[in-house]
Every structure is written in structure tokens, then in C-alpha cells.
């Protein structure tokens, strides 16, 4: 008895859909092209040449995902901005060492490929790359039957950037008297969503509820992560920056210490900015302690920048001219033995 002929499609993998997705992605990727790209999407590997203007280049890399923020994207059927989050998490991370992002690659995995959903997601990745000034030069789409529930997918990505070896920012020059600048976040970015979802589930909260005006909770929670690359590169071209901290998982009290020498502490004044309404709501609805808010969420500050006191006004002016409403949020102080590296007062 002869067996029925089986195909990859019978096993749940649609090669034709994958090929069609590549064709849809190509024009999106072309919009992100920049100097250095030799060959992008379509080959077995993408080729990139470090721009010749770098004399002693050091490559800086970062990789990340977007965590359980994806669960809200699934629930709300909103897939057009989650790719921006993916890019932001990596390019902001490599930026803190002074690196200019050069290129980005993504990984999109699902059980069954939905062309419209995948195109929307990767369209967001391309938009994030445009905002960061880096090229989307490759990636991988994996269709894996039975690995993911229907309608769900996973995302990961990584960025590669470059910095002159002599210009690497590592925090070692930070001293007492330096100033902390805060760059506002656009919301919760891509961190703390497991706690956010727990707060929503426990209170049986409708995502359509209004936070203020016409802004719904859903819209506030899906607001994509702010990308700080272009404004901060403008600052780096004009003055020395001593340290930068991307406020991701670990919040303010977990990320700022990562850039500090052992003999100093960062003193942040909570009164320097108004806690955004989203975080006010989360804290009240979840009865979350201040200390927990500070170590889970960015609380409205997505990037902390350390500069010398005499450079603070100029840095703020450059940032404001670039559309970044930064502000002074604290200062560097001497650190005594046993003191916390970061204090919010």
C-alpha cells in the first residue's frame, strides 16, 4: 500500500509564505540603508563595512527582546509598534558606551506565519532602525508548528555599533559634583510588563479605560520605547559625556549603579520631574511601594546621562534643540562605605 506524498506545507510550514514575506520586507529595509552596507537582506549573510571615518574602531553589540509586552500586543491585535521596542532595547543599550548603531538583525518566530502580522511587526523594526539611523540588513523568520499558540509569536534582535576606542564611555571619569540629566521615557518602554499584567488581571481592569483625556490604558501601555540615539549622538559630538544608563529591567536603582565608580553614588531627586500618570495609576492600582517602583520601572526617565557641572547647560540645550526635553534630576556625591550606589530622595 503506497503512502500519500507529504509536503512541508502538510507539516505546517509554508515556504511560499516565507518567500512572500521576504519580498514584503525588502522595500522596508531599503529605507534604512546607510553608509557601510555592502549587501543586505536576501543572502546567506549580510555584509557591512565599518565607515572609513573611524580611525580606531571598536564594535559594540547588544541583544534583547521585548518581554511580556508581546502578550498585550496579542490581546489587542496591535503589531505595528512592537518592532520599534525591539530595536530600541538594543540600540539604546549600545549607545550608553558611546556607540553609533550601524546595523540591526531580527528574529521572528511563530507557529504559523501570518503575512500581515509579520509584515506589521517587521515594519515596526524598520521604523525603529530609521529612528536610530541604523540599517536593517538581515534577520530570520522561523515558522515552527506546535511551538507557539495560534496568533502568537516571539521576537529577538541584536544591534552592532561602533565607537572610537579613545571615546568609549565607561563611567570611570565620573566624580562628585557631576550632574545627572534625565531623558524622559515614552511610558513603561519594554520592562515591568509581568507586574503590569498582574496588576491588570488582579483588578479585572479593562484596557479600554481612559487614563486621561482620550488616552486609553491600552494606548499608554503599547506606546513604543523611546529611541535616544540621534539626540545623544548630537551631544557626544559637542561635549564629553562621562556616563549613560539605559533604564530598563532593574529600574532607576538597578541600572544607574552599573556606570558608577565604587567611590561615588548617584542622588536622584524624585521632585525633579512629575511621575507620569501611567505610573501613578500602576502604583495606586497595584499598591506598589516606592522602592519597588524604582527598581522595576523607569518611572518616566528612560535614560540617565552624567556630565560635568560646567557642561550641563550646554548638553540640555543640544538635547532640547534635538527635540529631547531633558532635565537635571540629580548629582553625583561621595559614597561612604555601606551606602547604596543610587539613592532617590
N, C-alpha and C positions, 0 to 999 in steps of 0.2 A: 504494500500500500504506500503510494507516494505521499510525501509530506507537502503541505501547502507552502509555497515560497513566501518567505518573510522578508520585509524590508526594514530599514532603520526607522522609517515613519511608523511602521506597525509597532515598533518598540517604544514609540513616543517621542522620537527625535525627528524634527522636520528640517532637513538640510536646506531645502529651498527657502524656508522662512529665515534661516540664519543668513543665507546669502542676500536675501532682500534687505535684512536689517543692515548689513554692511553697506549696501548701496544707499540706504537712507542716511546712514551716519556720515558718509564721505563729505557731502556738502556742509554739514555741521562742523566737521573737523577742519575743513578748509578755511573757515572763518577764523580759526585760532592760529593759523600758521604765522611763524615768526622767523627771524634770522636763526640759522643753525640747523633747521630741519632739512635733511637730505632725502629722506624717504619716510613717509608716514603710514597711514592705515592701508592694509592690503597685503603686505609682505609677511614673511615669517618673523621678521624683526624690524623695528623702526630704527632709522639711522639719524643721529644728531651730532653735529659738530659744535664744540664749545666755541662761542664767539671769540674772534681773534683779539678783541679789545681787552680781554683778560690776560694779564701778564703771568700771574702765578695762581691759576685757578684751583680751587678746592670744591669738589662736588659735595652737596648736602642733600640727603634723602629723607623722605618721610612717608609713612603709610598709615592708613586708617580706614574706618568705615563710618557709618552714621548711627550705629546702635539701634535701640528700640524705637527711635523716631520713625523708623520704617513702618512699625505697626500702626501708627496714626495715618501714615500715607496710604496704607492698605485700606484702613477703615473708612477713610474719607475719599478714597479713589482720586487722590491728588498726587501726581507723579512728576510734575513738571519742574519742581524746585529742589527735590531731594538730591539731585545730582550736583547742585550748587553746594549743598552741605558737604558732599563727598570731597569735592575739590578744596573747599575752604579748610577742612580739617587738616589736610596735608600741607597746603601752601602756606597757611599761617604758621604752622609748626616750623617749617624750614626758614621762614622769614626771620624768626627770632634770632637766628645766628648770623643775620645779615645777608642771607642768600636771595638772589633774584631767581624765582622759579623759571625753569626753562621748558620742561615738558611734563606731561601727565599721562598715565595709563590707568584704565579702569577695568574692573572685573564684574560682570553682571551674570548672576546665576539664577536659574529658575527651574521649575518642574516642567512647565510647558510655555514656550515662547509666545507671548502676545506682542505682535509687532507694534501696535500703537502705544502700549505701555512702555516697552523697551525704548522706542524712539523718543518718547517724552522724557524718560529718565536720562538717556544719554544726551538729549538736547539740553537738559539742565547741566550736565557735566561740561558740555561745550560752552555754555553760557558762563559757568564758573571759570573756565580756562580763559575766556575773553577778559573777564574782570581781573584775573590775576596776571594777564599778559603772558601766559604760557601756552604751549601748543599741545593739543590732544593728538598724540601721534600713534596711539595704539591701544589695544585692550583685548579683552576676551569675553565672549558670550558663551555661556555653558548652559545647555538645555539638558537637565538630568531628571527624567521621570521618576516619581516616587520620593524624591529628595525634599521637596517643598510642597506645602499645601497649595491647592489651587488659588491662583491670583496673587501668590506671594513670591518674593524674590529676595536675593541678598546682593549687597554692594560692597565692594572694596576698591581701593585705588592707591596709587602712590605717585609722588611728585619727586622730581630731581631738579635741584637748583645749583647755582654756582656763586661763590664769593671769593674775592681776592684773599689769599692766605693771611696777609697782614691786616685785613679788615674783618676777620672773624669776630663776632660778638659773643663773648663767653661770660660776662659778668665780673671778671676778675678786677676790673678797674673801678668798680662801684665802691664809694666811700661815704662816710657820714656827711650829711649836708646835701647830697644829691636829691633830686626831685623825682617823684613818681607822677607820671602822666597816665590818665585813664582814657582809653578809646572806647566809646560806647558800643555795647552789643546791640544786635537787632532783635534779641529775645533770648530764649534758652539755648540757642545755637543747636548743638547736637549732643548735649550732655544732660544727665539727670532725668532722662525720659522714663526710666523704670520707676523712679519715685513719682514722677508726674502722672504716669498711668495708674499707679497705685492710689494716688490722691483722687483721681477722677473716678476710678472704679469704686472706691470706698464710699464716696459721696453720691454715687449714681448720677454724676454730673452730665448734662447734655453739652456736647461740644459746640452746639449752635448758640449757646448762651452768649450774651454780649458782655464784654469786659468794660468797654466804654465806647460811647458813640456808636458807630456801625461796625466796630471791630469785634469779631466773634473770638471765642476761646480757640476754636479750630484754626482760624487765620493766624492768631498770635503764636500758636504752637508750631505751625508749619512754616513760619517766616524763616527764610534760609539764613544760614550763618553768614555774618558779615566778613568780607574779604578785605584785609588791611594792606595788601601788598603794595599797590601803587602809591597811596599816601605815605607809607613808611619808607619806600624807596626814595621818594622825594626828600624826606627828612635826611636819610642816610647820605644822599648826595651833597647835602649842605652843611651838616654838622656831625660831630661824634656822638653816637648813641652808646651808652655803657651796658645796657641790658634790656631785654624784652621778654615778656612772659605771655604766652598764649593761654587764656583762661579757659581750660577745657575740663575734663574729668579731674576732680580734686578741688575745683573752685578756686577762689582767691587765695585761701590759706594753704592750698596744696600745690599751686603752681608757681606763685611768686618766689617761694624759697628755693626753687630749682636754679635760679640765676644768681643767688646771693653768696658772696664770700662768707666764711664762718664767723667773721668778726662784726658783721652788721645785721640789722634787722630792718624790715620794711614796716613803717607805721602808716596805716591807711585810715583816713578819716571817712567814716560812713556818711557823715553830714555833707561831704563834698558833692554828692550827687543824690538825686531823688531815686529811691528804689522804684523801678518801673512797675506799672500796675499788674503785669502778668505775675511778677514775683511776689507782689503784695498779696495777690489772690491765692497763689500757691501756698504761701506761708500761713495765711489765715485758714484756708480750707483744710490744709493738712496739719495744722498746729505744729509747724516745723520750727524748731529752735533756731535762734540766730546763728549759733555756731555750726549747725547742720546746713543751713542755707549757704553759709560762706564756704563750706568745704564740698558742697555738691554743685552749686550753681554759680554762674558768673555774676549774678545779681546786678546786671546792667553794664558791666565792664568786661569787654571781650579781649582786650589787650592792655597790658601794663608796660610802660616804657620808662626806663631810667635814664635821665640826662643830668649833666652838671647844672647847678642852680643858674649859672650865668647863661646857659643855653635854653632854658625852659621857655622863655617868652618867644624866642625865635622858632623853636620847634612847634609851639602851639600855633603860631602864625602860618607856618608852612602847612600844617595839618588842616587848619581851617580853610586855607586857600584851596586845598585839595578836596574840600567837602567833608572833612572828618572833624566833627565837633568835640575835639579832645579837651580835657580839663585837668588841672592839678588835683590829685587825690591824696597826696601824702608825701612823705620824705623818708630818706634813709637815716637811721640813727645807729649809734654804737650798740653792740649786742653784748650783754653780760652773760656770764655762764648760767645756763638753765633757762634763759629766756627763749620764747618762741621766735622763730625766724620771721614770721609775719604776724602783726597784731592789727586788728580792726577795732578802732576806738570811736 
